[in-house]
């Protein structure tokens, strides 16, 4: 079973677009094909962004967060790949929890590492669309 770590932008998108691909990850949880995980850091960023842009979807975000497993944030801030400081906690938490995939919409910062598991310690970094297309 795949262990999917969701970046804040995926959580945000799932909350404000219930008919989109990110929301489909939650809709299909009962099929048992994957486990959804995120860190408190990712959840906090998603909460701040929803409150600022789509406050009417805050309750939906909380409902979605209750359906995934919150994983701890590792103490280290040293990354094996070059990322901006704001993105390192996402990558490090995904690696530390044994995620098979880090799903993100941040192609600007994570783009050079997408679909390169040899570079990312065996973990696939993908967009939600890429992941779903590969299933």
Buried (B, 14 or more C-beta within 10 A) or exposed (E): EBBBBBBBBBBBBBBBEBEBBBBEBBEBEEEEEBBBBBBBBBBEBBBEBBEEEBEEBBEBBEEBBEEBEBBEBBEEEEBEBEBEEEBBBBBBBBBBBEBBBBBBBBEEBBEEBBEEEEBBEEBBBBBBEBBBEEE
